[in-house]
Amino acid sequence: MTDRAAVALQGFAASPLRPLYLVAAGLALVAMAAAILWGSDWLLDFIHVLAGALWTGIDLFMGFVIGPVLRRLTLDARRAVISAIVPRTLVLMPTLAIITSTAGWFLAERMGFLAVGYPEFYWVIAALAIVTVLTVQGLGYLLPTNLRIYFELQKPRPDGEKIGRWMHAYVRVVGVQGVMQVAIIVVMARMATGL
């Protein structure tokens, strides 16, 4: 390691988890709750579609654009990018997932989708199954892996092999997430145009 690289590593500081991120997430959750309580189907639908588009768009962008770029970066560059992204996505992605799923549930209930008969109800089951897979993968694997990588990169001498193993499996799960995100769009389009 060169002297310059050693100095850069010593001066390295991760981006903090800013209170503003939590405030923004709280306001978004309050807006969703207000739309549910107020009874405005239009506002609830708007919040559901906006949060869903952001969730899907960010997920696909991170998985298919940022992920491949990160794999080609040097460890120091990867460390800087991941250290800047993780504090933001740590709050943003779970918030978008919660808002999308909760608003979708209340919309489905209000629009009568939970009371449709078979075979139409299979579309509702498909939506619930896809959201369950997305949630389990996101909260059960992707979020913990992001945190493991983030904390490993904060060490003075991160283990590149360990990070590489985690990223290899991570990319596969992100690929499945991408397929599931497209599948939920297909199901939602079907439900929006009538079962």
C-alpha positions as CSV (number, residue, x, y, z in Angstrom):
1,M,0.0,0.0,0.0
2,T,1.4,3.4,-0.9
3,D,1.7,6.2,1.7
4,R,-1.0,8.1,-0.1
5,A,-3.4,5.2,0.1
6,A,-2.6,4.7,3.8
7,V,-3.3,8.3,4.5
8,A,-6.6,8.1,2.5
9,L,-7.7,5.0,4.6
10,Q,-6.8,6.7,7.9
11,G,-8.9,9.8,6.9
12,F,-11.8,7.6,5.7
13,A,-15.1,8.3,7.4
14,A,-18.4,6.6,6.5
15,S,-21.5,8.6,5.8
16,P,-23.6,8.8,9.0
17,L,-27.2,7.8,9.3
18,R,-28.7,11.3,9.4
19,P,-31.7,12.2,11.5
20,L,-33.3,13.8,8.4
21,Y,-33.6,10.3,6.8
22,L,-35.7,9.1,9.8
23,V,-37.8,12.3,9.7
24,A,-38.5,11.9,6.0
25,A,-39.4,8.2,6.5
26,G,-41.7,9.2,9.4
27,L,-43.4,11.9,7.2
28,A,-43.9,9.4,4.4
29,L,-45.5,6.9,6.9
30,V,-47.7,9.6,8.3
31,A,-48.9,10.6,4.7
32,M,-49.8,6.9,4.1
33,A,-51.7,6.7,7.4
34,A,-53.5,9.9,6.6
35,A,-54.5,8.6,3.2
36,I,-55.8,5.4,4.8
37,L,-57.7,7.2,7.6
38,W,-59.0,10.0,5.3
39,G,-60.5,7.5,3.0
40,S,-59.2,9.0,-0.2
41,D,-58.8,6.1,-2.7
42,W,-57.0,8.5,-5.2
43,L,-54.5,9.7,-2.6
44,L,-53.9,6.1,-1.3
45,D,-53.5,4.9,-4.9
46,F,-51.1,7.7,-5.7
47,I,-49.0,6.9,-2.6
48,H,-49.0,3.2,-3.4
49,V,-48.0,3.7,-7.0
50,L,-45.3,6.4,-6.2
51,A,-43.8,4.3,-3.4
52,G,-44.0,1.1,-5.6
53,A,-42.3,2.9,-8.6
54,L,-39.6,4.2,-6.3
55,W,-39.0,0.8,-4.6
56,T,-38.9,-1.0,-8.0
57,G,-36.9,1.6,-9.8
58,I,-34.3,1.9,-7.0
59,D,-34.1,-1.8,-6.6
60,L,-33.6,-2.5,-10.3
61,F,-31.1,0.4,-10.6
62,M,-29.1,-0.8,-7.6
63,G,-29.1,-4.4,-8.7
64,F,-28.4,-4.0,-12.4
65,V,-26.5,-0.7,-12.7
66,I,-24.7,0.0,-9.4
67,G,-24.0,-3.6,-8.5
68,P,-22.0,-4.4,-11.7
69,V,-20.2,-1.1,-11.5
70,L,-19.2,-1.8,-7.8
71,R,-17.7,-5.1,-8.8
72,R,-15.2,-3.4,-11.1
73,L,-14.1,-0.7,-8.7
74,T,-11.1,-0.8,-6.5
75,L,-11.6,-1.6,-2.8
76,D,-11.2,2.0,-1.8
77,A,-13.6,3.3,-4.4
78,R,-16.1,0.5,-3.5
79,R,-15.7,1.4,0.1
80,A,-16.5,5.1,-0.5
81,V,-19.6,4.3,-2.7
82,I,-21.1,1.7,-0.3
83,S,-20.4,3.9,2.7
84,A,-22.3,6.7,1.1
85,I,-25.2,4.6,-0.2
86,V,-26.0,2.2,2.8
87,P,-27.0,4.9,5.3
88,R,-29.5,6.3,2.8
89,T,-30.9,3.0,1.6
90,L,-31.0,1.6,5.2
91,V,-34.0,3.7,5.9
92,L,-35.3,4.4,2.4
93,M,-35.9,0.9,1.1
94,P,-37.7,-0.6,4.1
95,T,-39.9,2.5,4.2
96,L,-40.8,2.2,0.6
97,A,-41.5,-1.5,1.0
98,I,-43.8,-0.9,4.0
99,I,-45.7,1.9,2.3
100,T,-46.1,0.1,-1.0
101,S,-47.3,-3.1,0.7
102,T,-49.6,-1.5,3.3
103,A,-51.2,0.9,0.9
104,G,-51.7,-1.9,-1.6
105,W,-53.4,-4.0,1.0
106,F,-55.8,-1.2,1.9
107,L,-56.5,-0.5,-1.7
108,A,-57.2,-4.1,-2.5
109,E,-59.6,-4.2,0.4
110,R,-61.4,-1.0,-0.6
111,M,-61.6,-2.0,-4.3
112,G,-63.1,-5.4,-3.4
113,F,-60.1,-7.5,-4.6
114,L,-60.0,-9.4,-1.3
115,A,-63.6,-10.5,-1.9
116,V,-63.4,-11.7,-5.5
117,G,-64.0,-15.4,-6.2
118,Y,-61.8,-17.9,-7.9
119,P,-60.1,-18.0,-10.4
120,E,-59.7,-14.2,-10.1
121,F,-58.5,-14.5,-6.5
122,Y,-55.4,-16.3,-7.8
123,W,-54.1,-12.9,-8.9
124,V,-54.5,-11.6,-5.4
125,I,-52.7,-14.7,-4.1
126,A,-49.9,-14.1,-6.7
127,A,-49.5,-10.5,-5.5
128,L,-49.3,-11.6,-1.8
129,A,-46.8,-14.3,-2.6
130,I,-44.6,-12.0,-4.6
131,V,-44.6,-9.3,-1.9
132,T,-43.8,-11.9,0.7
133,V,-40.8,-13.2,-1.3
134,L,-39.6,-9.6,-1.9
135,T,-40.0,-8.7,1.8
136,V,-38.3,-11.9,3.1
137,Q,-35.4,-11.5,0.7
138,G,-35.1,-7.8,1.3
139,L,-35.3,-7.8,5.1
140,G,-34.0,-11.3,5.7
141,Y,-31.0,-11.3,3.3
142,L,-30.3,-8.1,1.4
143,L,-30.5,-5.7,4.3
144,P,-28.3,-7.8,6.6
145,T,-25.8,-8.4,3.8
146,N,-25.6,-4.7,3.1
147,L,-24.9,-4.1,6.7
148,R,-22.3,-6.8,6.9
149,I,-20.5,-5.4,3.8
150,Y,-20.8,-1.8,5.2
151,F,-19.3,-2.8,8.6
152,E,-16.6,-4.9,7.0
153,L,-15.6,-1.9,4.8
154,Q,-15.3,0.3,7.9
155,K,-12.5,-1.9,9.2
156,P,-8.9,-0.6,8.7
157,R,-8.2,-3.8,6.6
158,P,-11.4,-5.1,5.1
159,D,-11.4,-8.7,4.0
160,G,-11.8,-8.5,0.2
161,E,-12.4,-12.2,-0.2
162,K,-15.2,-12.2,2.3
163,I,-16.8,-9.2,0.6
164,G,-16.5,-10.9,-2.7
165,R,-18.3,-14.0,-1.5
166,W,-21.1,-11.9,0.0
167,M,-21.4,-9.9,-3.2
168,H,-21.5,-13.0,-5.3
169,A,-24.5,-14.4,-3.5
170,Y,-26.0,-10.9,-3.1
171,V,-26.0,-10.4,-6.9
172,R,-28.0,-13.6,-7.4
173,V,-30.6,-12.6,-4.9
174,V,-30.8,-9.1,-6.5
175,G,-31.5,-10.9,-9.8
176,V,-34.4,-12.8,-8.3
177,Q,-35.6,-9.5,-6.8
178,G,-35.5,-8.0,-10.3
179,V,-37.6,-10.8,-11.7
180,M,-40.1,-10.6,-8.8
181,Q,-40.3,-6.8,-9.3
182,V,-41.3,-7.2,-12.9
183,A,-43.7,-10.0,-12.0
184,I,-45.5,-7.8,-9.4
185,I,-45.8,-5.1,-12.1
186,V,-47.5,-7.7,-14.4
187,V,-49.9,-8.7,-11.6
188,M,-50.7,-5.1,-10.7
189,A,-51.3,-4.2,-14.3
190,R,-53.7,-7.1,-14.5
191,M,-55.5,-6.1,-11.3
192,A,-55.7,-2.4,-12.4
193,T,-57.3,-3.3,-15.7
194,G,-59.8,-5.7,-14.1
195,L,-59.7,-9.3,-13.2
